[in-house]
Amino acid sequence: MAGLRSKHPDAHDLLFDYYVFGKTFMRLAYEHHCSNGHIGKKLSNAEGILDGLLMALEIRLEMDPDVQREPLAVKVSAL
């Protein structure tokens, strides 16, 4: 997020307001003086920028489809 904030402060603020503060599209549109549809496009663009930064830094998230947790080896002993 620090890289996003330094290079794209508007995208950082938009993502932060939406995901951390939980502001609705209508509230974001009002604050940014644009329509709900345009805010959706801006939010999608900001998510794409963040995704690109994560890919450039080779950071994998648990929710990525190609990242899977290894099952824990559970030892079951018979009594």
Rosetta blueprint (number, residue, H / E / L):
1 M L
2 A H
3 G H
4 L H
5 R H
6 S H
7 K H
8 H L
9 P H
10 D H
11 A H
12 H H
13 D H
14 L H
15 L H
16 F H
17 D H
18 Y H
19 Y H
20 V H
21 F L
22 G L
23 K L
24 T L
25 F H
26 M H
27 R H
28 L H
29 A H
30 Y H
31 E H
32 H H
33 H L
34 C L
35 S L
36 N H
37 G H
38 H H
39 I H
40 G H
41 K H
42 K H
43 L H
44 S H
45 N H
46 A H
47 E H
48 G H
49 I H
50 L H
51 D H
52 G H
53 L H
54 L H
55 M H
56 A H
57 L L
58 E L
59 I L
60 R L
61 L L
62 E L
63 M L
64 D L
65 P L
66 D L
67 V L
68 Q L
69 R L
70 E L
71 P L
72 L L
73 A L
74 V L
75 K L
76 V L
77 S L
78 A L
79 L L
